[in-house]
Amino acid sequence: MINTKKFYDYLLKKEFDFFVGVPDSLLKNLCACIKDNSDQKHNIITANEGNAVALASGYHISSGKYGVVYMQNSGIGNAVNPLLSLADEEVYSIPMLLIVGWRGEPGIKDEPQHVKQGKVTIELFKTMGIECIILDDQYEEKIDYCYDYIRKNNKPIALIVRKNAFEEYKVPKTDNPYTMTREQALETVIDCLKKDDFIVSTTGKTSREIFEIRERRNEKHSNDFLTVGSMGHTSSIALGMSIGAKNNIYCIDGDGSFIMHAGSFAVIPSVAPKNFKYILINNGAHESVGGQPTVGFKIKVKEALLAFGFKNVYEATNEKDITKYMKQLEDKELQALIIYTKLGSREDLGRPTVSPVDNKKAMMEKFKNNK
Ligand SMILES: Cc1ncc(C[n+]2csc(CCOP(=O)(O)OP(=O)(O)O)c2C)c(N)n1
């Protein structure tokens, strides 16, 4: 295992002093270390991975220095456009170091949403003409190689990080004044739903908790679309679903997910039917992958949703208010509820045991019978 602080210090020694990206569970300790040791302008947690590549590009152009972009391999898709049409040697030729968490590495058991991505990770970079170096304990050699490579070739290089590569680095606490857990909030939301209501829930622990709540209640999972991957697209999936069905569709989003593709909210209000309902669990953090902060508490999410065109946006910090506002959401159009929760989840939180395809099939069957 690599000593996380020593790795970070070595990056600084090589003048890699500008960090940008979206946190990842495999990079949890590295992200914590970067956050603990960099000032706000030198560690920017971006809305999505494409933004991070663009930021590193701008920084290089103005400073001549090299940015470090950290991401989970699920984020490669978001980064492809600026990697190919901005940083690529046939366009602006911009050097940067990509540090990429390798979820779903072949041979290592992982969740369904990571398997395909893990299989094609190296090939994807190769196809883009980006060299991949797999990080091991000889990290100084690897960083030296990357540094020399990007200096010489003026293009990005990817340092691929396997599971458990970094030693633990205690995550600095993110400020959060709320007392209700996300699981309590979800349980209360589910209590308010009717038999024919559907959920589309976001990536990470929100969907895992919803799965477990249904298990505990001996309820089926056919009303819940647990968006295991595709972070940031939950609201668009729910929008499509609400157009195709008469049932109420409750999108349950997270602040990191909302911010990742907030552009979708510019479109949703002009097309959303009455049965589209939006619930945002705002804990001010990417809680599922280590609790690194989002700007969820810095921006006025309620005002933003109203400005986008939602008619009413309610806010709740406790179960009583959730129950009260869920009634308001029921049969009016363009209604949203923001629920503020504290950080953390159960130590023994499991993962869905129903496969994504079976989940989808059961749901389609349910919709068919509801027509
Ligand atoms: C495109 C992409 N980038 C990064 C990730 C890794 N990831 C999974 S869950 C998550 C955090 C989600 O944060 P939020 O929506 O605020 O929900 P919370 O975990 O706080 O409940 C991240 C970054 C991912 N799955 N996909």
Ligand as a Chemical Component Dictionary entry (heavy atoms), coordinates in Angstrom:
data_LIG
# 
_chem_comp.id                   LIG 
_chem_comp.type                 NON-POLYMER 
_chem_comp.pdbx_formal_charge   1 
_chem_comp.three_letter_code    LIG 
# 
loop_
_chem_comp_atom.comp_id 
_chem_comp_atom.atom_id 
_chem_comp_atom.alt_atom_id 
_chem_comp_atom.type_symbol 
_chem_comp_atom.charge 
_chem_comp_atom.model_Cartn_x 
_chem_comp_atom.model_Cartn_y 
_chem_comp_atom.model_Cartn_z 
_chem_comp_atom.pdbx_ordinal 
LIG C1  C1  C 0 -19.934 9.905  -13.452 1  
LIG C2  C2  C 0 -19.639 9.429  -12.069 2  
LIG N1  N1  N 0 -18.721 10.066 -11.333 3  
LIG C3  C3  C 0 -18.454 9.647  -10.065 4  
LIG C4  C4  C 0 -19.099 8.572  -9.532  5  
LIG C5  C5  C 0 -18.795 8.064  -8.131  6  
LIG N2  N2  N 1 -19.889 8.367  -7.211  7  
LIG C6  C6  C 0 -20.834 7.452  -6.864  8  
LIG S1  S1  S 0 -21.941 8.027  -5.759  9  
LIG C7  C7  C 0 -21.156 9.527  -5.699  10 
LIG C8  C8  C 0 -21.612 10.610 -4.764  11 
LIG C9  C9  C 0 -23.011 11.030 -4.972  12 
LIG O1  O1  O 0 -23.253 12.174 -4.187  13 
LIG P1  P1  P 0 -24.713 12.678 -3.895  14 
LIG O2  O2  O 0 -25.515 12.677 -5.140  15 
LIG O3  O3  O 0 -24.612 13.966 -3.167  16 
LIG O4  O4  O 0 -25.334 11.555 -2.962  17 
LIG P2  P2  P 0 -24.841 11.067 -1.493  18 
LIG O5  O5  O 0 -23.781 10.071 -1.746  19 
LIG O6  O6  O 0 -24.369 12.265 -0.758  20 
LIG O7  O7  O 0 -26.072 10.476 -0.887  21 
LIG C10 C10 C 0 -20.042 9.565  -6.560  22 
LIG C11 C11 C 0 -19.158 10.733 -6.758  23 
LIG C12 C12 C 0 -20.057 7.920  -10.352 24 
LIG N3  N3  N 0 -20.752 6.878  -9.913  25 
LIG N4  N4  N 0 -20.296 8.371  -11.599 26 
# 
loop_
_chem_comp_bond.comp_id 
_chem_comp_bond.atom_id_1 
_chem_comp_bond.atom_id_2 
_chem_comp_bond.value_order 
_chem_comp_bond.pdbx_ordinal 
LIG C1  C2  SING 1  
LIG C2  N1  SING 2  
LIG C2  N4  DOUB 3  
LIG N1  C3  DOUB 4  
LIG C3  C4  SING 5  
LIG C4  C5  SING 6  
LIG C4  C12 DOUB 7  
LIG C5  N2  SING 8  
LIG N2  C6  DOUB 9  
LIG N2  C10 SING 10 
LIG C6  S1  SING 11 
LIG S1  C7  SING 12 
LIG C7  C8  SING 13 
LIG C7  C10 DOUB 14 
LIG C8  C9  SING 15 
LIG C9  O1  SING 16 
LIG O1  P1  SING 17 
LIG P1  O2  DOUB 18 
LIG P1  O3  SING 19 
LIG P1  O4  SING 20 
LIG O4  P2  SING 21 
LIG P2  O5  DOUB 22 
LIG P2  O6  SING 23 
LIG P2  O7  SING 24 
LIG C10 C11 SING 25 
LIG C12 N3  SING 26 
LIG C12 N4  SING 27 
# 
